[in-house]
């Protein structure tokens, strides 16, 4: 093949690969534009603050927003301490070549790959039936109170689901703290835990926050794990205790899209709900990216 | 100066402050180590509690009558006079519990997703790491990673509202919701994963490889295709395996777009049902503790084991790429 032909071929094929990238980006744009155009007309303050009415055909999505917010808040409170502590162990305390450290890393890697519906089964079998049922029996109540799907169990299930995200982000953040900071602190006479709490963790805070934000973003979007651990489609009241069920933006989208009695009538409502959900997850991801970008620039 | 060891210095007694400091150190180390166990505990608990419900199939008399290895995997005569076939219909007078339609459904959709997502993702990763100008690269990578931020329920929504009708009109399909549509949705979900991990593997290839190839007269494409990509191959393969695992386990997209009919055909334009969608769809109406309930947990065990094995493979491949590149670099 002559050199000119080879060069032409090279230009052609590399452009084709650019086309692939363009195709992916355009799919993203199509989805975003479609959701935006379909939903922005229905957005309003009432939509965000009112409960649904007229058999879910009218009204707002406030209970779903509230349920999503409370769920992710509980999940974050549950996952952050465990996740950060595990990452601290892996990065600061584990002896080199430690068997436990290697086992934890393998476990976390595999946890990240478990399908979300299996997490739902786990939440049902372990949290709802085993822990919840056991709690009911221990408290001597004859009727099911903790042994059924609820906010608490759904939040804990999501916490296990997002544990790998928090651990990985926190480890990345700990790695970003220069080792000189640690050695300087120890040289000045601080103990390991003092160094940890007063030098390393504050320095790693942006990355830890990134992990929290990414976890919240996943928690707001995942529907499969909460399907049988606590979510509900129509609840007359807002959840008032840890054992209540709750509504959720993602689940609301799913039910509206697949089981709506009148698809055309609920179309604007559905689009607006999806727009809110997308806006939420994107905003959270953007915040995480910004924190990460600023940390990287600061560290240079 | 004292002679010899007369009057050896006494063991100093720690002040209360110093003693508290030692206790605190040990406490923090203990708490942190305990937390590390949480990760392992979670994985073990998931396996134990999902398998526990599925194990009931082996133990309960009633379950053993309805379900057996043969009933799960071999063709069964469903109606008198008709040939033996595979059917999943656990809710009926005579429960039919063949896993085969679910396996076929899952595989159909996942294969469609892989056939679409792997070329797209790897090509885009190749473009980003080899051909794109630097400023474009800095925009392209986060943009495609944004696709990963879209919840799968939104992708399923998009499929239902827009793509399903468009596809049906374009191809004249009999079923609006089918395996092909679900496969395309899955592809949308896994392309970012394949892209990101492949791109990381490609950029990890040392620059000296590219420079040597170009110096020997190869064109940029030849360098990318015959030097860089093979060097990053284990990482790219790991990316594909990760995408495959994600596609197998994905629930919401399939639930919304596949038609949810457990047909044991390989026809892409038929409705299909995946394992994860089966669990999601039927768990709501099942009696706790019944055979059907245990069967759904059995499907969960199968999913868990499958993705577990896939993850081990991906991890082994990634280690191989690090070893291969690290060794070459050292030389």
Interface residues (C-beta under 8 A of the other chain):
Chain A: X6 X7 X9 X10 X11 X13 X14 X16 X17 X18 X20 X21 X23 X24 X25 X27 X28 X31 X34 X35 X38 X81 X82 X85 X86 X88 X89 X90 X92 X93 X94 X100 X101 X103 X104 X106 X107 X108 X109 X110 X111 X112 X113 X114 X115 X116 X117 X118 X119 X120 X121 X122 X124 X125 X126 X129 X130 X160 X163 X167 X191 X192 X193 X196 X217 X220 X221 X222 X223 X224 X227 X228 X250 X251 X253 X254 X257 X258 X267 X270 X271 X274 X277 X278 X281 X282 X285 X289
Chain B: X21 X24 X25 X28 X29 X31 X32 X33 X34 X35 X36 X37 X38 X39 X40 X42 X43 X45 X46 X49 X50 X52 X53 X119 X120 X121 X123 X124 X126 X127 X128 X130 X131 X132 X140 X142 X143 X144 X146 X147 X149 X150 X151 X152 X153 X154 X155 X156 X157 X158 X160 X161 X162 X188 X191 X195 X219 X220 X221 X222 X224 X225 X242 X245 X246 X248 X249 X250 X251 X252 X255 X256 X276 X279 X280 X283 X284 X288 X296 X297 X300 X303 X304 X307 X308 X310 X311 X312 X315
